[in-house]
Amino acid sequence: MSCANNEKQWGLAVHNHHDAFNTIPPHGLRFGTGPEKNSNPANLSAPEVYENKDTASALARLLPFIEAANVAMGKDFSQITTGHFKSSANPYYDDIKAVKLACILCPSSGDYSLNSIQGGWAPGNYVVCVGSGTGVNSIFRATSPATSADVPTKLDGVFYRASNSGSEGAVSAGHTCENSNGDHGFESMTDGTSNTMMLSEALAVNQSLGGQAPNAIVCSRLTLNTDDPATDMADPDLVAATAAASTIAGKQNRCESWLSSRWDHSVYNAYLTPNQKNACGYASVNFTPATSGIARGFLKATSQHVSGVNVCNGDGSVRYINDNITLGIWRAMSTSSGGEAN
């Protein structure tokens, strides 16, 4: 099956989800449940509620609508996926996290064996659009209480975390942390469904994809640091930052998992144009001290196609976008209600 056909199937799955629930699936939840902190990660008898931690991706939630219901296996996708136990992954997902799905791997992207991906996750090349990546729309992590007044309740793209109920550190017996099906639908695409991107593609990483600046076009990572959270670094010059680095190390998490809602796993934004060759494929901002609670991410769409990427729009149509698209138009396509004439 071709890449364009794969994306059409995912677009149809979004529409089928909308028919069933009148919503677009969330990409993660604000509150998720998981194993008790600092205890045996296999102990799910007393799960706690975690705020702003990664739960299941939008694509994982679409599995029943893309003829892959057997993979979903009745999973409670409000369970967190990574990062809150002595090990790196929630054992609740051990039975499905390594399942390789042909419908989520671009045929042109090569064969990524599980040995080339950290943690035994199964990779995926299709990623959901979280918007422009400009300003506060680059924020992918904020602790509570927020230390910055500009932390958004949602991003400017189609997909973002649902604001379900819960409380940090509270046991589930006293709180509801429902497996939300999302809190918005196609009505949120006021720019028009045919003008709004839902999905595109990105290359999964393995050890061979690290690159030398400034030609690291795929899954390499650049980390920017600032000692003052007030400086924000919301819109950094990533071209200049990439050129200033002698080497950009491979970032093994990029597209590592179709299951996880981690940004480097399963999203893209339009901060950079597709396959932009003079800026790395994944840039993050680290603040010092880390207790600022804010983290930003800039993740571009990438592919092995000739000079472009496929995108799926809100109406389910798939278009091939050339690498030389004007940045302003590309960013306009990424927003659901920006008021632009695309």
ABEGO torsion letter per residue (X at the ends): XBAAAAAAAAAAAAAAAAAAAGBBBBBEBABBBBBBBGBBAABAABBBBBBGBBBBBAAAAAAAAAGAAAAAGGBBAABBABGABABABBAAAAAAAABBBAAABBAAAEBBBAAABBGGBBBBABBBBAEAGBEAAABABBBOBBABAABBABBABABBBBBBBEBBGBBAAABBBBBBAEABBAAABAAEAAABBABBBBBBBBAAABBBOAABABABBBBBBBABAAAGGABBBAAAAAAABABBBBBAABGABAABABAAAABBBAABBBGBAABBABBBBBBOBAAAGBBBBBBBBBBABBGEBBBBBAAGBBBBBBAABBAAAAAAAABAAAGBBX
